[in-house]
């Protein structure tokens, strides 16, 4: 079995004394330095209208939030029996659920990043996880603000996603957290964000996706 890279060595989440070992502070890997430094290049504040303004209105009653071709439920014989206003209502309700799922996923990513700070022994890896947590936190704020502006409050998390997030956040296995965060959640999210960026009719939603994708690219 190959030796584990020192940058990925971990301790148990409750072993805080290991973090206080004097020698540990000087054993910092440089593997994450470029990623950490690049954070300043794509900073944004979801509560600052100079970056994104959530106040412009959008007519959810008469406009599709996202182009209808992206809503699978509208591509059915049952949907053909609906009036145009009913189709818009259905499509936008489904988008409410979808955007809420994204918000819950971002919360899961935030908690996983925070978990990694407790177990990553290398100071560089720990700073990277903390930095990742900062980005996920602003995504949570951004999607919360958008959902509040358009729908009032988020929908509850669905059963499968809820189970997946609870398993990943609660797992003591660092590889499961890293794979779950970087490959499963972030990998799926980038495809979803790109679709919204291309097909959303709401300029505020397009802007939110643009800013979020910029973070996820690093």
Rosetta blueprint (number, residue, H / E / L):
1 X L
2 X L
3 X L
4 X L
5 X L
6 X H
7 X H
8 X H
9 X L
10 X E
11 X L
12 X L
13 X L
14 X L
15 X L
16 X H
17 X H
18 X H
19 X H
20 X H
21 X L
22 X H
23 X H
24 X H
25 X H
26 X H
27 X L
28 X L
29 X L
30 X L
31 X L
32 X L
33 X H
34 X H
35 X H
36 X H
37 X H
38 X H
39 X H
40 X H
41 X H
42 X H
43 X L
44 X L
45 X L
46 X L
47 X L
48 X L
49 X L
50 X L
51 X L
52 X L
53 X L
54 X L
55 X L
56 X L
57 X L
58 X L
59 X L
60 X L
61 X L
62 X L
63 X L
64 X L
65 X L
66 X E
67 X L
68 X H
69 X H
70 X H
71 X L
72 X H
73 X H
74 X H
75 X L
76 X L
77 X H
78 X H
79 X H
80 X H
81 X L
82 X L
83 X L
84 X H
85 X H
86 X H
87 X H
88 X H
89 X H
90 X H
91 X H
92 X H
93 X H
94 X H
95 X H
96 X H
97 X H
98 X H
99 X H
100 X H
101 X H
102 X H
103 X H
104 X H
105 X H
106 X H
107 X H
108 X H
109 X H
110 X H
111 X H
112 X H
113 X H
114 X H
115 X H
116 X H
117 X H
118 X H
119 X H
120 X E
121 X L
122 X L
123 X H
124 X H
125 X H
126 X H
127 X H
128 X H
129 X H
130 X H
131 X H
132 X H
133 X H
134 X H
135 X H
136 X H
137 X H
138 X H
139 X H
140 X H
141 X H
142 X H
143 X H
144 X H
145 X H
146 X H
147 X H
148 X H
149 X H
150 X H
151 X L
152 X L
153 X L
154 X L
155 X L
156 X L
157 X L
158 X L
159 X H
160 X H
161 X H
162 X H
163 X H
164 X H
165 X H
166 X H
167 X H
168 X H
169 X H
170 X H
171 X L
172 X L
173 X L
174 X H
175 X H
176 X H
177 X H
178 X H
179 X H
180 X H
181 X H
182 X H
183 X H
184 X H
185 X H
186 X H
187 X H
188 X H
189 X H
190 X H
191 X H
192 X H
193 X H
194 X H
195 X H
196 X H
197 X H
198 X H
199 X H
200 X E
201 X L
202 X L
203 X H
204 X H
205 X H
206 X H
207 X H
208 X H
209 X H
210 X H
211 X H
212 X H
213 X H
214 X H
215 X H
216 X H
217 X L
218 X L
